[in-house]
Amino acid sequence: MENKSYELIASNNMKYVAGINFRNKLNNMYEMKVWICSSMREISLLYVYYDLGGERVAISDDGKYVATAQYKDYGESKLYVYEVDSGKTIFENASLKRIQWVMFGNSGSLMTGTESSGMFVFDIFSGICTSTMKGKRVFYNQFGEDILLLKEKKIKYGKQVYTPSTFAYLYAAGAPMGILLSEVNGHLLYYNNEQLCWKSDILDLGHFISMYYDEKTNIVFGILLNPRKKGDERMHLVLLAGNSGEIIFISSIETASYVFALDTESVLIVNGKGRIYVFEDNRLKTRAFTI
């Protein structure tokens, strides 16, 4: 039996998950599946153009559209938007070079960033580029305005600019009264405007590659990666108290692609090998879903 493994991405509202299977291609297009998080039921199977690396895949909050990108030079580096239900291509653009990431915005907008040319916003229905921005990356923030990575050593949120203690920032996420910032080979930090509220101190396990602040439970969920480790010691799930950064729970998890998602009751930690983790009753429970 084939050991399937998908590269996952969740919608901004965490209600849908899309995954790409790099082992299954048809006419140079990769297999993509889409699941609805309330039941983790598969709702679509389609084939898309895509290049591995970066974050070159996104799914809209209504689950109707997926976007992908290719990392190539002018004329070959393309953006695509597909209808989830039909698999039909509704948007294609080849005006950019070396696309690094894509993210859906509001009302049919698609944001993307390139290696060196800045960031661009497209209307997926008209195909028009509606605006451009300076910077490297935008991180979605469920609590307020999005977080802007100006360069590897500068993040801007509101009027405040933050600089890491290590050589670069890796990831950023929203928090009720501020933002969470992950440093490469460094700490996870929680800022309220310019004030540092707390920082994590678990450097021996690696750095945070993704985080989610659950306001309902006041818990920060984080995935840590240690590039120097192998096997089950390579990745860990960590839960931190939102008001202090104190460790609530920590466990090694299998090496895979992970996203955070929401069902009607809980935060789901979903991996691309068909497993879901849920923290309930002070312990980590697991179950499978069909991939």
The 8 nearest C-alpha neighbors of each residue, nearest first, counted from 0:
[[1, 2, 3, 4, 290, 22, 272, 23],
 [2, 0, 3, 4, 22, 23, 290, 272],
 [3, 1, 0, 4, 272, 22, 290, 273],
 [4, 2, 1, 272, 5, 20, 290, 22],
 [3, 5, 272, 271, 20, 2, 6, 255],
 [6, 4, 271, 20, 19, 18, 7, 272],
 [5, 7, 19, 18, 256, 271, 20, 4],
 [8, 6, 18, 17, 5, 256, 271, 257],
 [7, 9, 17, 16, 258, 57, 18, 10],
 [10, 8, 16, 13, 15, 258, 17, 11],
 [9, 11, 13, 58, 60, 12, 15, 59],
 [10, 12, 13, 60, 9, 139, 59, 141],
 [11, 13, 10, 14, 60, 141, 15, 9],
 [14, 12, 260, 10, 11, 9, 261, 15],
 [15, 13, 36, 12, 261, 35, 260, 10],
 [16, 14, 35, 36, 10, 13, 9, 34],
 [17, 15, 9, 34, 8, 33, 10, 35],
 [18, 16, 33, 8, 7, 32, 9, 34],
 [17, 19, 7, 5, 6, 32, 31, 8],
 [18, 20, 31, 5, 6, 30, 21, 29],
 [19, 21, 5, 30, 22, 23, 4, 31],
 [22, 20, 23, 19, 29, 24, 5, 30],
 [21, 23, 20, 24, 3, 29, 4, 30],
 [22, 24, 21, 30, 20, 29, 25, 28],
 [25, 23, 29, 28, 27, 30, 22, 26],
 [24, 26, 28, 27, 29, 23, 46, 30],
 [25, 27, 28, 24, 29, 46, 48, 47],
 [28, 26, 25, 24, 29, 48, 47, 46],
 [29, 27, 48, 47, 25, 24, 26, 46],
 [30, 28, 24, 46, 47, 23, 48, 21],
 [29, 31, 46, 20, 23, 19, 45, 24],
 [32, 30, 19, 45, 18, 46, 44, 20],
 [31, 33, 44, 18, 43, 17, 45, 19],
 [32, 34, 17, 43, 42, 16, 41, 18],
 [35, 33, 41, 40, 16, 39, 42, 15],
 [34, 36, 15, 39, 40, 37, 38, 14],
 [35, 37, 39, 14, 38, 15, 262, 34],
 [38, 36, 262, 35, 39, 263, 261, 14],
 [37, 39, 40, 36, 35, 262, 34, 41],
 [40, 38, 36, 35, 34, 37, 41, 288],
 [41, 39, 38, 34, 35, 42, 36, 289],
 [40, 42, 34, 33, 43, 39, 35, 32],
 [43, 41, 34, 33, 40, 35, 44, 32],
 [44, 42, 33, 32, 41, 84, 83, 45],
 [43, 45, 32, 31, 33, 46, 30, 42],
 [44, 46, 31, 86, 30, 32, 43, 47],
 [45, 47, 30, 29, 28, 31, 86, 44],
 [48, 46, 28, 29, 49, 30, 45, 31],
 [47, 49, 28, 29, 67, 68, 46, 27],
 [48, 50, 69, 68, 67, 47, 51, 29],
 [51, 49, 69, 70, 52, 68, 55, 48],
 [50, 52, 49, 53, 55, 69, 54, 70],
 [53, 51, 54, 50, 55, 99, 70, 100],
 [52, 54, 99, 55, 100, 51, 98, 50],
 [55, 53, 100, 56, 99, 52, 101, 57],
 [54, 56, 100, 68, 67, 101, 53, 99],
 [55, 57, 67, 66, 54, 101, 68, 8],
 [58, 56, 66, 102, 65, 101, 8, 103],
 [57, 59, 65, 10, 64, 66, 62, 17],
 [58, 60, 62, 64, 61, 10, 103, 65],
 [59, 61, 10, 62, 12, 11, 58, 14],
 [62, 60, 63, 59, 64, 15, 14, 58],
 [61, 63, 59, 60, 64, 15, 58, 83],
 [64, 62, 83, 61, 82, 59, 84, 65],
 [65, 63, 82, 83, 59, 81, 62, 58],
 [64, 66, 58, 81, 57, 80, 59, 83],
 [67, 65, 80, 57, 56, 79, 58, 81],
 [68, 66, 56, 79, 55, 49, 78, 80],
 [69, 67, 78, 55, 49, 77, 79, 98],
 [68, 70, 50, 76, 49, 77, 71, 98],
 [69, 71, 97, 98, 76, 50, 68, 99],
 [72, 70, 76, 97, 75, 69, 96, 73],
 [71, 73, 96, 76, 75, 97, 74, 70],
 [74, 72, 96, 75, 76, 95, 94, 71],
 [75, 73, 93, 76, 72, 94, 77, 95],
 [74, 76, 73, 71, 72, 77, 93, 69],
 [77, 75, 71, 69, 70, 96, 72, 93],
 [78, 76, 93, 69, 92, 68, 75, 79],
 [77, 79, 68, 92, 91, 67, 93, 69],
 [80, 78, 91, 67, 90, 66, 68, 77],
 [79, 81, 66, 90, 65, 89, 88, 67],
 [82, 80, 88, 65, 87, 64, 86, 89],
 [83, 81, 64, 86, 87, 84, 85, 63],
 [82, 84, 64, 63, 86, 85, 81, 43],
 [85, 83, 82, 86, 43, 63, 42, 87],
 [84, 86, 87, 82, 83, 45, 81, 43],
 [85, 87, 82, 45, 83, 81, 84, 88],
 [86, 88, 85, 82, 81, 89, 83, 84],
 [89, 87, 81, 90, 80, 82, 86, 79],
 [88, 90, 81, 80, 87, 82, 91, 124],
 [91, 89, 80, 79, 88, 123, 126, 92],
 [92, 90, 79, 78, 80, 77, 93, 89],
 [91, 93, 78, 77, 94, 79, 90, 126],
 [94, 92, 77, 74, 95, 76, 75, 78],
 [95, 93, 92, 74, 73, 96, 77, 76],
 [96, 94, 93, 73, 76, 97, 98, 77],
 [95, 97, 72, 73, 76, 98, 71, 113],
 [98, 96, 70, 71, 113, 114, 72, 76],
 [97, 99, 113, 70, 96, 112, 100, 114],
 [100, 98, 113, 53, 112, 114, 55, 97],
 [101, 99, 54, 55, 111, 112, 53, 98],
 [100, 102, 111, 55, 110, 56, 57, 54],
 [103, 101, 110, 57, 109, 111, 104, 100],
 [104, 102, 109, 59, 110, 108, 57, 105],
 [103, 105, 108, 109, 102, 110, 106, 107],
 [104, 106, 108, 107, 103, 109, 60, 59],
 [107, 105, 108, 104, 122, 103, 109, 123],
 [106, 108, 105, 123, 122, 109, 104, 124],
 [107, 109, 122, 104, 121, 105, 106, 103],
 [108, 110, 103, 121, 120, 104, 102, 122],
 [111, 109, 120, 102, 101, 119, 103, 121],
 [110, 112, 101, 119, 100, 118, 102, 120],
 [111, 113, 118, 100, 99, 117, 98, 136],
 [114, 112, 98, 99, 97, 115, 116, 117],
 [113, 115, 97, 99, 116, 98, 112, 117],
 [114, 116, 113, 117, 135, 97, 112, 96],
 [117, 115, 113, 114, 118, 112, 96, 133],
 [118, 116, 133, 134, 112, 113, 115, 132],
 [119, 117, 112, 132, 131, 111, 133, 134],
 [118, 120, 131, 111, 110, 130, 132, 112],
 [119, 121, 110, 130, 109, 128, 129, 131],
 [122, 120, 128, 109, 108, 129, 127, 123],
 [121, 123, 108, 126, 127, 124, 125, 107],
 [124, 122, 126, 125, 107, 90, 121, 108],
 [123, 125, 122, 126, 107, 90, 89, 127],
 [126, 124, 127, 122, 123, 90, 121, 128],
 [125, 127, 123, 122, 124, 121, 90, 128],
 [128, 126, 125, 122, 121, 129, 123, 124],
 [129, 127, 121, 120, 130, 122, 126, 119],
 [128, 130, 121, 120, 127, 122, 131, 119],
 [131, 129, 120, 128, 119, 132, 121, 118],
 [130, 132, 119, 118, 120, 133, 129, 117],
 [133, 131, 118, 117, 119, 134, 130, 120],
 [134, 132, 117, 118, 131, 149, 135, 116],
 [133, 135, 149, 117, 148, 136, 150, 118],
 [136, 134, 149, 148, 150, 117, 112, 118],
 [135, 137, 148, 147, 134, 112, 138, 149],
 [138, 136, 147, 146, 148, 139, 145, 135],
 [139, 137, 146, 145, 171, 147, 140, 172],
 [138, 140, 145, 146, 137, 141, 172, 11],
 [141, 139, 173, 145, 142, 143, 172, 144],
 [140, 142, 143, 173, 139, 12, 11, 144],
 [143, 141, 140, 175, 173, 174, 144, 176],
 [144, 142, 140, 141, 145, 173, 175, 139],
 [143, 145, 140, 146, 142, 157, 156, 139],
 [144, 146, 140, 139, 138, 143, 147, 137],
 [147, 145, 138, 156, 137, 155, 139, 144],
 [148, 146, 137, 155, 154, 149, 136, 138],
 [147, 149, 154, 136, 135, 150, 134, 137],
 [150, 148, 134, 153, 135, 154, 147, 155],
 [149, 151, 153, 152, 148, 135, 134, 154],
 [150, 152, 167, 168, 153, 148, 149, 166],
 [151, 153, 167, 162, 150, 163, 168, 166],
 [154, 152, 162, 150, 149, 161, 151, 148],
 [155, 153, 148, 161, 160, 149, 147, 156],
 [156, 154, 160, 147, 159, 146, 148, 161],
 [157, 155, 146, 159, 158, 147, 160, 154],
 [156, 158, 159, 155, 144, 146, 160, 192],
 [159, 157, 156, 160, 155, 192, 193, 161],
 [158, 160, 156, 157, 155, 161, 193, 192],
 [159, 161, 155, 154, 153, 156, 158, 162],
 [162, 160, 154, 153, 155, 159, 163, 152],
 [161, 163, 153, 152, 154, 164, 160, 168],
 [164, 162, 165, 152, 167, 168, 182, 161],
 [163, 165, 162, 166, 185, 182, 167, 186],
 [166, 164, 163, 167, 185, 182, 183, 184],
 [165, 167, 152, 164, 163, 183, 168, 151],
 [168, 166, 151, 152, 183, 165, 182, 163],
 [167, 169, 182, 151, 183, 181, 170, 152],
 [168, 170, 183, 182, 181, 167, 208, 171],
 [169, 171, 181, 168, 180, 208, 209, 172],
 [172, 170, 180, 179, 181, 138, 173, 178],
 [173, 171, 179, 178, 140, 210, 138, 211],
 [172, 174, 140, 178, 142, 179, 141, 177],
 [173, 175, 178, 177, 176, 212, 142, 179],
 [176, 174, 177, 142, 173, 214, 178, 212],
 [177, 175, 174, 191, 178, 192, 190, 142],
 [176, 178, 191, 174, 190, 175, 192, 173],
 [177, 179, 173, 174, 190, 189, 172, 180],
 [178, 180, 189, 172, 171, 188, 173, 174],
 [181, 179, 171, 188, 187, 170, 178, 182],
 [180, 182, 187, 170, 169, 207, 168, 186],
 [181, 183, 168, 185, 169, 186, 184, 167],
 [182, 184, 185, 169, 167, 168, 206, 165],
 [185, 183, 206, 182, 205, 165, 202, 186],
 [184, 186, 182, 183, 206, 165, 202, 187],
 [187, 185, 199, 182, 188, 181, 198, 200],
 [186, 188, 181, 199, 198, 180, 182, 207],
 [189, 187, 198, 180, 179, 197, 186, 190],
 [188, 190, 179, 197, 196, 178, 195, 198],
 [191, 189, 195, 177, 178, 196, 194, 192],
 [190, 192, 177, 194, 176, 193, 195, 196],
 [191, 193, 194, 190, 177, 159, 176, 195],
 [192, 194, 191, 190, 195, 159, 161, 160],
 [195, 193, 191, 190, 192, 196, 189, 197],
 [194, 196, 190, 197, 189, 191, 193, 188],
 [195, 197, 190, 189, 194, 191, 198, 243],
 [198, 196, 189, 195, 244, 188, 243, 199],
 [197, 199, 188, 187, 186, 189, 244, 200],
 [198, 200, 187, 186, 244, 201, 188, 197],
 [199, 201, 202, 186, 198, 187, 203, 185],
 [202, 200, 203, 204, 199, 205, 186, 206],
 [201, 203, 204, 205, 200, 185, 206, 186],
 [202, 204, 201, 205, 225, 200, 206, 184],
 [205, 203, 202, 225, 201, 223, 206, 224],
 [204, 206, 225, 224, 202, 203, 223, 184],
 [205, 207, 223, 184, 224, 183, 185, 208],
 [206, 208, 223, 222, 209, 181, 221, 224],
 [207, 209, 223, 222, 170, 206, 224, 169],
 [210, 208, 222, 207, 221, 170, 211, 223],
 [211, 209, 221, 220, 172, 222, 219, 212],
 [210, 212, 220, 219, 213, 221, 172, 209],
 [213, 211, 219, 174, 218, 214, 220, 210],
 [214, 212, 218, 215, 217, 216, 219, 211],
 [213, 215, 217, 216, 212, 218, 175, 174],
 [216, 214, 213, 217, 218, 212, 265, 266],
 [215, 217, 218, 214, 213, 241, 219, 212],
 [218, 216, 214, 241, 213, 215, 240, 219],
 [219, 217, 241, 240, 216, 213, 239, 212],
 [218, 220, 212, 239, 238, 241, 211, 213],
 [221, 219, 238, 211, 210, 237, 218, 212],
 [222, 220, 210, 237, 209, 236, 207, 238],
 [221, 223, 236, 209, 207, 235, 208, 237],
 [224, 222, 207, 235, 206, 234, 205, 208],
 [225, 223, 234, 205, 206, 233, 226, 207],
 [224, 226, 205, 233, 227, 228, 204, 234],
 [227, 225, 228, 224, 233, 205, 229, 234],
 [226, 228, 225, 229, 233, 205, 224, 232],
 [229, 227, 233, 226, 225, 232, 230, 234],
 [228, 230, 233, 232, 231, 227, 226, 225],
 [231, 229, 232, 233, 254, 228, 253, 234],
 [230, 232, 253, 233, 252, 251, 254, 234],
 [233, 231, 230, 234, 229, 228, 251, 235],
 [232, 234, 228, 229, 225, 231, 230, 224],
 [235, 233, 224, 223, 252, 232, 251, 254],
 [236, 234, 251, 223, 252, 250, 222, 237],
 [235, 237, 222, 250, 249, 221, 251, 223],
 [238, 236, 249, 221, 248, 220, 235, 222],
 [239, 237, 220, 248, 247, 219, 246, 221],
 [240, 238, 246, 219, 244, 247, 245, 218],
 [239, 241, 244, 218, 245, 243, 242, 219],
 [240, 242, 218, 217, 219, 243, 244, 239],
 [241, 243, 240, 244, 217, 196, 197, 245],
 [242, 244, 245, 240, 241, 197, 196, 239],
 [245, 243, 240, 239, 241, 199, 197, 242],
 [246, 244, 240, 239, 243, 247, 199, 241],
 [245, 247, 239, 248, 238, 244, 240, 237],
 [248, 246, 239, 238, 245, 240, 249, 237],
 [249, 247, 238, 246, 237, 250, 239, 236],
 [248, 250, 237, 236, 238, 235, 251, 247],
 [251, 249, 236, 235, 252, 237, 248, 283],
 [250, 252, 235, 234, 231, 232, 236, 253],
 [253, 251, 235, 234, 231, 250, 254, 236],
 [252, 254, 231, 255, 234, 251, 230, 233],
 [253, 255, 234, 231, 252, 230, 233, 256],
 [256, 254, 271, 270, 253, 257, 272, 4],
 [255, 257, 271, 270, 6, 7, 5, 258],
 [258, 256, 270, 269, 255, 7, 271, 268],
 [259, 257, 269, 268, 9, 8, 260, 7],
 [258, 260, 268, 267, 269, 266, 13, 257],
 [261, 259, 13, 267, 266, 14, 258, 268],
 [262, 260, 266, 13, 267, 14, 265, 36],
 [261, 263, 37, 264, 36, 265, 266, 260],
 [262, 264, 37, 265, 261, 36, 266, 38],
 [265, 263, 262, 266, 261, 37, 267, 215],
 [266, 264, 262, 261, 267, 263, 277, 278],
 [265, 267, 261, 260, 277, 268, 262, 259],
 [268, 266, 260, 277, 259, 261, 269, 276],
 [267, 269, 259, 276, 275, 258, 277, 260],
 [270, 268, 275, 258, 257, 267, 274, 259],
 [271, 269, 257, 256, 274, 272, 255, 273],
 [270, 272, 5, 4, 256, 273, 6, 255],
 [273, 271, 4, 270, 274, 3, 5, 255],
 [272, 274, 288, 271, 287, 290, 270, 289],
 [273, 275, 287, 270, 286, 272, 269, 288],
 [274, 276, 269, 286, 285, 268, 287, 267],
 [275, 277, 285, 268, 284, 267, 269, 283],
 [278, 276, 284, 267, 283, 279, 285, 268],
 [277, 279, 283, 282, 284, 281, 276, 280],
 [280, 278, 281, 282, 277, 283, 284, 265],
 [279, 281, 282, 278, 283, 284, 277, 265],
 [282, 280, 279, 278, 283, 248, 247, 284],
 [283, 281, 280, 279, 278, 284, 248, 277],
 [282, 284, 278, 277, 279, 276, 285, 281],
 [283, 285, 277, 276, 278, 282, 279, 286],
 [286, 284, 276, 275, 277, 283, 274, 287],
 [285, 287, 275, 274, 276, 288, 284, 277],
 [286, 288, 274, 273, 275, 289, 285, 276],
 [287, 289, 273, 274, 290, 39, 286, 275],
 [290, 288, 273, 287, 40, 41, 39, 274],
 [289, 273, 288, 3, 272, 41, 32, 271]]
